[in-house]
Amino acid sequence: MAAKVKIMYDQVGETLTIYFNEPSANHICEELGNGSLLIKD
């Protein structure tokens, strides 16, 4: 089974979002530092 990777870039907010599964409506964001965020399902 191949993994589905979804990559989204927002030019206005200058953010890169990478999903390794389908995005969920329920998630938690955690700031890692250096401008990085971890979004957990």
HELIX and SHEET records of a PDB file:
SHEET    1   A 2 LYS A   6  ASP A  10  0                                        
SHEET    2   A 2 THR A  15  TYR A  19 -1                                        
SHEET    1   B 2 ILE A  28  GLY A  33  0                                        
SHEET    2   B 2 SER A  36  LYS A  40 -1                                        
END                                                                             
